[in-house]
Amino acid sequence: MKKPAIGFAVVFVLTCVHLGILANAAGVPAQQIAVKDLKTLEIPGKVVAVIWTVRPERCTLQIVFPTAGQIAQARGAYPTPDSHRPAVQAWLLRSDGSAIQSIGRTEPGANAKNIRRPFGVEVLIAFPRLANTEAVAVALRVDDVYLIERLAP
């Protein structure tokens, strides 16, 4: 008779824990993250992806080089990447043409001595959350190539 009582107790505890987790999750607002792939900003041999991400706390612009992870193995349509570190600048533009100031920039792997990724894998530029409502376009300069893509429809 003890075995069914123990089994019932375990099921009861697990059910209560599961319901408690669901109750906590229901009280937390869902964090929406929106992502947009900016295809027209890709530059063969230099940039394989530019990704605009809107997060609850900030917006980010991610410029990905062809040396990033498995992209280097599957680059197919892209020519062999340049061996020098590309000069990258990016601006978020308002409708009046003024630029939105970035709040941070990181370049993961930029200082690593890795023969496969001699200048890192990406440049990540952060902007204030308000940039999502103010920005209408992204302007990108990689070495001597300048490109612009609209963000707003």
N, C-alpha and C positions, 0 to 999 in steps of 0.2 A: 504494500500500500504506500510505502514511502516513495517509491520511484515515480508514480504519477504526480505526487505533491511536489517533488523537486522539479520535474519536467514542467509542471504548471507554473511554478515560481520563476523558472528561467524564461519561459515564454512571456509571462507578465512583465518581468523586468525589461526584456528586450523591446516589448511593445511600448512601454512607457518611455524608454530612452528614444526610440524612433519618433514617437509623438512629440517629445520634448524638442528634438532636433527640428522637426517640421514647424513647430510653434515658433522657435527662434528664427528660422529662415523666413517665416511669413512676416515677422516684424522688421526685417532688414530690407530696405528698398533695393531693388535690383540695380546693379551698376551697369549702365549701358555703355558699350564701347562700339564706336562706329569706325569702320576702316574703308578707305578708298584707295584703290590702286591707280596711280597716276601714270598710265602707260605712255603718254606722249613725252614724258620726261626721261625715258630710257635712252641711253646712248650706247650703241654697240661698242663692245670692248672696254667700256668705262663704267657704265651704270646699268645693272640688270633689273632694278626695281626701285621705284620711289613710292613710298606708302605714307598716306596721310591718315593719322589715327586720332580720334577724339575720345579722350578718356574723361572720367569724372573730375579729375584734379588738374589736367593739362591737355594740351594737344601736342602731337609729335609728328615730325617729318623725318622719315627714315630713308636714307639714300644707301642702297645696297650695291657693293662692288661685285664683279664677276668672280672674285676669289672666295666668296662666302660659302662655306660648307659644301653641300652637294650641288650647288649652282655651278661650281667650277667643273664638276664632272658632267653635268647635263646641259651645258650652255649651248650646245647644238648650233643654233642660228647665229650665235655671237662669235666674232673673231677672237683670237687670242688676246687676253687682256694686256693692257700696257704694263710695263714693269716699273713705272714710276708712280709715286703717290700723287693722285690727282688733286688739284686745288679745287675745293668745293665751297661754294657759297650758295645760300638760299635765302629768299625773302618771301614773306607773306605780304601780299598787297591788298590795301583797302580799295574801295571803289573810287576814291579821290586820287589814287596813285601813291599815297604814303605807305610806308612799310611798318609792319608790326614788329616790335622789338622782341627778339628771342630771350628766353630766360635760362637757357643752358644748352650745352653742346658736349656730346661725348663721342669718342671714336674708339670703340672696343678693339683691342688688338693692335692699335697703331704703333705701340712701342715694343711689341713682341718681336723676337728674332725667329720668325717662322718663314722658312723658304717658300712655302706654299701660299702664304698670305703676308707678303713683305710690307704692306701698308694697311693692314687691318681688313675688316670685312664690311664696315659700314660707317656712316656718319649719322648720328641721331641728334636732331635739333628739337628742343622743347620750346613751346610757346604757351602763353597764358591761356586758360580755358576760354576766355572771352574771344580769342582769335577765331574760334569756330563761327561766331556770328558776324565778325567784322571782316574777315578775309574773303576776297572774291577770287584770288588767283595766287599761284605759287610761281615764283621766278627762280630758276636754277642755273647756276654757272658751274660747269665742270671744265677746268682748264680754259680753253678758248671757245667753248660751246655754250651758248645761251639759249634757254628754252623757257616757255611760259605755258601753264595750263590753268584753265578756269576751275575753281572749286565750286562756286555757286552755279546753279542751273540757269 
